[in-house]
Amino acid sequence: MAHTIRDRKPLLNRVRRLQGQLESLRAAIEGESECGAVLQQIAAVRGGVNGLMSEVLQGHLREHLVPAPGADADEVENVVRVLRSYLK
């Protein structure tokens, strides 16, 4: 079973939070908010998307690379660590 199916509930929770952030961004723009407030909302959306991508990518690497013949779990964890720091 794919990790996105197995871990569906926490992933969908992240998507729902993103929807709320996007709605806040839309409301800020429609409400003629100051550009600083709009930029803050954009940064929140970007952070949320990066968190979702990081979670899905980590699951993908662990599920599809570690079981491969000759794959080294420590090397995969190193890649995950690097990606996590890059996506922050």
Phi, psi and omega in degrees: 000131181295147182296331179289336176277314181296320182259030187301315186299309179295328178292317178294326175298318177297318180296319179296320176297320177298319178300319177296319178295318178295322177296320177296322178295314178300315180296323179295319180288315179295327181276009177058043178292160177297153184298330178298318178293321178294317178297323178296318177295320178297318179297322178296317178297314180299317178298319178295318178294318178297320178296317178296315180298318180299315181297314181293318181295318178299315178298320179298312180298314182293324183278324187258340180261320183296317181290348183294143178302131179083358180285140180256117183300325180295321179294320178297317179296325175296317178297317179299318180297317179295314179298317180301317180290326179292322185276356179292000000 
